[in-house]
Amino acid sequence: DGIKMPSTLISGDEAVKVAVQRMTPALKSRLAEKWLHLTDNCYQSAIAFQSRLLIDEANSLPSRYPFTAGTPPFSAPETPASPPTSRATPRKSGSAAKSSAPRNEPYALSVPTLPIGAPLRIQISCQGDRPLYPLVFAFDAMGGSFGYLPGSNQPLEPGTMQTLLQDSPWMLPGQKTTVNSYVLMSPQPWKQVREQWDMMQRQGSGKGGAAGMMPLENPVTLARAAINDLGAACALSLPGGDGGDRPLLDLRKWVTLRLSYRVV
């Protein structure tokens, strides 16, 4: 994206150990985002789902940028004879399996440009036939990572709409950057994520509070918990075997949407 991460380059000499310690937070952020990017299944998911970015601007209506999953207009694709699958845990190489189904266009045609410091909310709507549990991650080009888990375990019911961060909008970064947000929707509650989330709040490692986006000191832990929860909720049963040491996931059973935007 052409934006340097702060503290990754210096003008003078530096010991390797000190450089590693300085760069570790940004590298953890990149690793967590890479893992979550592998769960992006908008082209393969059978769940009809839409997410919108809502920006409140003075004396104007909210700006809306739609991102959709499933086959428009909110109709699930037919079940393939061999369902697309993905491994439950991250691997060093490779990516989620590609579906042979026709590709719809779930993402905005161009990357939206949002104002520095603007309050951001995320609107989600489900037109499928099953309740879904939301989870949000955000990563900026400066190495910052953030997460949002609703305080209630109540799911988004079929045919309903909900605005995340309604009472505590996320204030976008105060300098130019690029942000990738990931909206994950699981058919089951985020059990391991909830455990890690509560632990982070008890230890004071997040300042966002239960109602808003929380800065993540260790996003890798939360990303791994999310992938483990998807493994438990979306495991694919195979005749005559269990798929090896990494359970196979049915890509049709959850949704991950990547929402990319520039902050200027």
C-alpha positions as CSV (number, residue, x, y, z in Angstrom):
1,D,0.0,0.0,0.0
2,G,3.1,2.2,-0.1
3,I,2.8,3.4,3.5
4,K,5.8,2.6,5.7
5,M,5.2,1.2,9.2
6,P,6.6,3.4,11.9
7,S,9.7,2.2,13.7
8,T,10.7,-0.2,11.0
9,L,13.5,1.9,9.7
10,I,16.0,4.0,11.6
11,S,19.0,6.1,10.5
12,G,21.6,4.8,12.9
13,D,23.1,1.4,13.8
14,E,21.0,-0.9,16.0
15,A,21.5,-4.3,17.6
16,V,19.5,-7.2,16.1
17,K,17.8,-8.0,19.4
18,V,16.7,-4.4,19.9
19,A,15.4,-4.2,16.3
20,V,13.4,-7.5,16.7
21,Q,11.8,-6.2,19.9
22,R,10.9,-2.9,18.2
23,M,9.4,-4.6,15.2
24,T,7.6,-7.4,16.9
25,P,4.2,-5.7,17.5
26,A,3.9,-4.7,13.8
27,L,5.0,-8.2,12.7
28,K,2.4,-9.8,15.0
29,S,-0.2,-7.6,13.4
30,R,0.8,-8.7,9.9
31,L,0.8,-12.4,10.9
32,A,-2.7,-12.1,12.5
33,E,-4.1,-10.4,9.4
34,K,-2.5,-13.0,7.1
35,W,-4.3,-15.8,9.0
36,L,-7.6,-14.0,8.9
37,H,-7.2,-13.2,5.2
38,L,-7.1,-17.0,4.7
39,T,-10.7,-17.3,6.1
40,D,-12.0,-14.8,3.5
41,N,-14.7,-16.9,1.8
42,C,-17.1,-14.4,0.3
43,Y,-17.1,-16.1,-3.1
44,Q,-17.7,-19.6,-1.6
45,S,-20.0,-18.9,1.3
46,A,-23.6,-20.1,0.9
47,I,-24.8,-17.5,3.5
48,A,-26.5,-14.4,2.1
49,F,-25.0,-11.6,4.1
50,Q,-24.2,-7.9,3.6
51,S,-22.0,-5.4,5.5
52,R,-21.8,-1.6,5.1
53,L,-19.5,1.0,6.5
54,L,-21.3,3.9,8.1
55,I,-19.5,7.2,8.5
56,D,-21.3,10.1,10.4
57,E,-20.4,13.4,8.9
58,A,-21.7,16.8,10.1
59,N,-24.9,18.0,8.3
60,S,-25.0,15.0,6.0
61,L,-26.4,11.5,5.7
62,P,-24.1,8.6,6.6
63,S,-21.9,7.4,3.8
64,R,-22.6,3.8,2.9
65,Y,-20.2,1.3,1.2
66,P,-21.8,-2.1,0.6
67,F,-19.9,-5.4,0.8
68,T,-21.9,-8.6,0.2
69,A,-21.5,-12.3,0.3
70,G,-23.6,-15.1,-1.3
71,T,-25.1,-14.7,-4.7
72,P,-27.0,-11.4,-5.3
73,P,-29.6,-10.5,-4.4
74,F,-29.0,-12.5,-1.2
75,S,-29.7,-15.9,-2.6
76,A,-27.4,-18.8,-1.6
77,P,-25.7,-20.7,-4.3
78,E,-26.6,-24.3,-5.0
79,T,-24.8,-26.9,-2.9
80,P,-21.9,-28.3,-5.0
81,A,-21.4,-32.1,-5.2
82,S,-18.0,-31.7,-3.5
83,P,-18.2,-28.7,-1.0
84,P,-15.3,-26.3,-1.0
85,T,-13.1,-26.7,2.0
86,S,-10.3,-25.0,4.0
87,R,-8.0,-26.2,6.7
88,A,-8.9,-25.0,10.3
89,T,-5.4,-23.9,11.2
90,P,-3.0,-21.5,9.3
91,R,-0.3,-23.0,7.1
92,K,3.0,-21.4,6.1
93,S,2.0,-21.5,2.4
94,G,-1.1,-21.9,0.3
95,S,-4.6,-20.4,0.8
96,A,-8.2,-21.4,1.2
97,A,-9.5,-23.7,-1.5
98,K,-11.1,-21.9,-4.5
99,S,-14.6,-22.6,-5.6
100,S,-15.5,-23.4,-9.2
101,A,-18.9,-21.6,-8.7
102,P,-19.3,-18.4,-10.7
103,R,-17.8,-15.4,-8.9
104,N,-20.1,-12.7,-7.8
105,E,-18.7,-9.2,-6.9
106,P,-19.0,-8.9,-3.2
107,Y,-16.6,-6.0,-2.7
108,A,-16.9,-2.3,-3.6
109,L,-15.6,-1.6,-7.1
110,S,-13.2,0.9,-5.7
111,V,-11.5,1.3,-2.3
112,P,-13.5,3.9,-0.3
113,T,-11.8,7.0,1.0
114,L,-12.8,7.9,4.5
115,P,-11.9,11.1,6.5
116,I,-9.2,11.0,9.2
117,G,-10.6,10.7,12.7
118,A,-14.1,10.0,11.5
119,P,-16.4,7.8,13.7
120,L,-17.0,4.5,12.0
121,R,-19.8,2.0,12.5
122,I,-20.5,-1.2,10.7
123,Q,-24.0,-2.3,9.6
124,I,-24.6,-6.0,9.0
125,S,-27.7,-7.7,7.6
126,C,-28.5,-11.4,7.2
127,Q,-31.0,-12.7,4.6
128,G,-30.1,-16.4,5.2
129,D,-31.9,-19.0,7.2
130,R,-29.6,-19.3,10.2
131,P,-28.5,-17.0,13.1
132,L,-25.0,-15.6,12.9
133,Y,-22.5,-14.4,15.5
134,P,-20.4,-11.3,14.6
135,L,-16.7,-10.6,15.2
136,V,-14.6,-7.8,13.8
137,F,-10.9,-7.2,13.3
138,A,-9.2,-4.2,11.8
139,F,-5.5,-3.7,10.8
140,D,-3.9,-0.4,9.6
141,A,-0.8,0.0,7.5
142,M,1.1,1.4,10.5
143,G,1.0,-1.9,12.3
144,G,-2.0,-1.2,14.5
145,S,-4.5,-4.0,15.2
146,F,-8.0,-3.8,16.8
147,G,-10.9,-6.1,17.6
148,Y,-14.6,-5.9,18.4
149,L,-16.7,-8.6,20.0
150,P,-20.2,-7.7,21.1
151,G,-20.8,-7.9,24.8
152,S,-23.9,-9.9,24.3
153,N,-24.0,-13.4,22.9
154,Q,-27.2,-12.7,21.1
155,P,-26.8,-13.6,17.3
156,L,-27.9,-11.7,14.3
157,E,-31.2,-13.4,13.4
158,P,-32.2,-14.3,9.8
159,G,-33.9,-11.4,8.0
160,T,-32.6,-8.8,10.5
161,M,-30.1,-5.9,10.4
162,Q,-27.8,-4.6,13.2
163,T,-25.3,-1.8,13.6
164,L,-22.1,-2.7,15.3
165,L,-20.4,0.0,17.4
166,Q,-23.7,1.8,17.6
167,D,-23.0,3.5,21.0
168,S,-19.2,3.6,20.8
169,P,-18.1,4.2,17.2
170,W,-14.5,3.5,16.3
171,M,-12.6,6.7,15.7
172,L,-10.5,6.2,12.5
173,P,-6.7,6.8,12.7
174,G,-5.6,10.4,13.0
175,Q,-3.1,10.1,10.1
176,K,-3.2,8.9,6.5
177,T,-3.2,5.1,6.3
178,T,-4.9,2.1,4.7
179,V,-7.2,-0.1,6.8
180,N,-8.3,-3.7,6.2
181,S,-11.3,-4.7,8.4
182,Y,-12.6,-8.3,8.6
183,V,-16.2,-9.0,9.5
184,L,-16.5,-12.7,10.6
185,M,-19.9,-14.3,11.0
186,S,-20.1,-17.7,12.6
187,P,-23.0,-20.1,13.0
188,Q,-22.0,-20.7,16.6
189,P,-20.8,-18.4,19.5
190,W,-17.2,-17.4,19.6
191,K,-16.2,-19.5,22.6
192,Q,-12.4,-19.4,22.5
193,V,-12.5,-15.8,21.3
194,R,-14.7,-14.8,24.3
195,E,-12.3,-16.5,26.7
196,Q,-9.3,-14.6,25.3
197,W,-11.3,-11.4,25.1
198,D,-12.3,-11.5,28.7
199,M,-8.8,-12.3,29.7
200,M,-7.4,-9.4,27.8
201,Q,-9.8,-7.0,29.5
202,R,-9.1,-8.4,33.0
203,Q,-5.3,-7.9,32.3
204,G,-5.9,-4.4,31.1
205,S,-4.3,-5.1,27.7
206,G,-7.2,-3.3,25.9
207,K,-8.5,0.2,26.3
208,G,-11.6,0.0,24.1
209,G,-14.0,-1.4,26.6
210,A,-16.8,-3.9,26.1
211,A,-18.8,-1.6,23.8
212,G,-16.1,-0.5,21.3
213,M,-13.1,-1.5,19.3
214,M,-10.2,-2.7,21.5
215,P,-6.5,-2.2,20.6
216,L,-4.9,-5.6,20.6
217,E,-1.5,-6.1,22.1
218,N,-1.4,-9.7,20.8
219,P,-3.7,-10.1,17.8
220,V,-2.2,-13.4,16.9
221,T,-3.8,-15.0,20.0
222,L,-7.2,-13.7,19.1
223,A,-6.9,-14.6,15.4
224,R,-5.9,-18.2,16.3
225,A,-8.9,-18.4,18.7
226,A,-11.2,-17.2,15.9
227,I,-9.8,-19.9,13.5
228,N,-10.2,-22.5,16.2
229,D,-13.8,-21.5,16.8
230,L,-14.5,-21.7,13.1
231,G,-13.0,-25.2,13.1
232,A,-15.4,-26.3,15.8
233,A,-18.4,-24.7,14.2
234,C,-17.8,-25.5,10.5
235,A,-15.9,-28.8,10.5
236,L,-16.7,-31.0,7.5
237,S,-17.4,-34.6,8.1
238,L,-15.7,-36.9,5.6
239,P,-16.6,-40.5,5.1
240,G,-13.8,-42.9,6.2
241,G,-11.6,-40.3,7.8
242,D,-11.2,-37.1,9.8
243,G,-9.2,-35.1,7.3
244,G,-5.8,-35.4,9.1
245,D,-4.4,-33.3,11.9
246,R,-6.0,-30.1,10.6
247,P,-9.8,-30.4,10.4
248,L,-11.4,-29.5,7.1
249,L,-13.8,-26.6,7.1
250,D,-16.9,-26.3,5.0
251,L,-16.5,-22.9,3.4
252,R,-20.2,-22.5,2.9
253,K,-21.0,-22.4,6.6
254,W,-19.5,-19.1,7.7
255,V,-18.8,-15.7,6.3
256,T,-15.6,-13.6,6.3
257,L,-15.8,-10.2,4.5
258,R,-12.7,-8.1,4.0
259,L,-13.6,-4.3,4.0
260,S,-10.7,-2.2,2.7
261,Y,-10.6,1.6,2.8
262,R,-8.2,4.5,2.8
263,V,-8.1,7.1,5.6
264,V,-7.0,10.5,4.3
